[in-house]
Amino acid sequence: MKFGGICITTNNTLKLVEFYKIIFDMEPVKESDHYSFASVAIYDPKDTNLKEDKSIWLQCFSEDVDKEYKRLLDALPDLDVISPPTRRPWGAYSFWIVDPDGNKIAVAEVG
């Protein structure tokens, strides 16, 4: 089995697409009501009842966490920050944020 990606279901498609355009610094591929950023897709299932409590964490990587954090704060002044760049007890240097639907995103430094 090979992992193919994640699909974020939302009733807030356009708001989430605009948010992730800034997060990933790229334009999505659009097919009807489905938007794709490489291996992350955003889709509105229309009449499906979506839970409000999100339990997913997206894990992203950056070569410069501090620079990425500043870029996102500048581009998204209302960014919901769980934790600014911090050295975690397990050694990772990361920051944690929340998207407009409540999904959590961890951005960790690689290098």
C-alpha positions in Angstrom: 0.0 0.0 0.0 1.2 3.5 -0.8 -0.1 6.7 0.9 -1.8 9.0 -1.7 -2.8 12.1 0.3 -5.4 13.7 2.4 -8.8 15.2 1.6 -10.1 17.9 3.9 -13.9 18.0 3.7 -15.5 21.3 4.5 -18.6 23.4 4.0 -16.2 26.4 3.7 -14.3 25.5 0.5 -13.4 28.9 -0.9 -12.2 30.2 2.5 -10.0 27.1 3.1 -8.7 27.2 -0.5 -7.5 30.8 0.0 -5.9 29.9 3.4 -4.0 26.9 1.9 -2.9 29.0 -1.2 -1.0 31.1 1.3 0.2 28.2 3.5 1.5 26.1 0.6 2.5 29.2 -1.5 0.9 27.7 -4.6 -2.2 27.7 -6.7 -4.5 24.6 -6.5 -5.6 22.4 -9.4 -9.4 22.9 -9.6 -11.8 20.2 -10.9 -15.4 21.2 -10.3 -15.8 21.6 -6.5 -12.5 19.8 -5.8 -9.3 21.7 -5.2 -5.9 19.9 -5.0 -2.6 21.1 -3.6 -0.3 18.1 -4.5 -1.3 15.5 -2.0 -3.8 17.6 0.0 -7.3 18.1 -1.4 -10.2 20.3 -0.3 -13.7 19.3 -1.1 -17.3 20.2 -0.1 -19.4 17.1 0.1 -22.5 19.3 0.1 -25.3 17.6 2.1 -22.9 15.6 4.4 -23.0 16.5 8.1 -19.4 17.4 9.0 -18.3 17.2 12.6 -17.2 20.5 14.0 -14.4 19.1 16.3 -11.5 18.4 14.0 -9.1 15.6 15.0 -6.6 15.8 12.1 -3.1 17.3 12.2 -1.4 18.1 8.9 2.4 17.8 9.2 4.4 20.2 7.0 8.2 20.7 6.8 10.3 23.8 6.2 14.0 24.4 6.0 13.6 27.7 8.0 10.7 27.5 10.5 11.2 31.1 11.8 11.1 32.5 8.3 8.0 30.5 7.4 6.3 31.5 10.6 7.0 35.2 9.9 5.8 34.8 6.3 2.5 33.3 7.5 1.9 35.9 10.2 2.5 38.7 7.6 0.2 37.1 5.0 -2.5 36.0 7.5 -2.8 38.6 10.3 -5.6 36.7 12.0 -3.7 33.4 11.9 -4.8 31.2 14.8 -1.5 30.1 16.5 -1.5 27.2 18.9 2.2 27.5 19.6 4.9 29.8 18.1 8.3 28.3 17.0 9.5 26.1 19.9 12.0 23.3 20.5 9.8 20.3 21.4 10.9 17.8 24.1 11.4 15.2 21.4 13.8 17.6 19.6 11.7 19.0 16.8 11.7 22.7 16.2 8.2 23.6 15.1 5.1 25.9 15.2 1.5 24.8 15.4 -1.4 26.7 13.8 -5.1 26.1 13.0 -6.9 26.5 9.6 -10.2 28.4 9.3 -12.1 25.1 9.8 -10.2 24.1 13.0 -7.8 21.6 11.4 -4.4 21.7 13.1 -1.1 22.1 11.2 2.4 21.5 12.5 5.3 23.0 10.6 8.6 21.4 11.6 12.1 22.3 10.6 14.1 19.8 8.4 17.6 20.2 7.5 
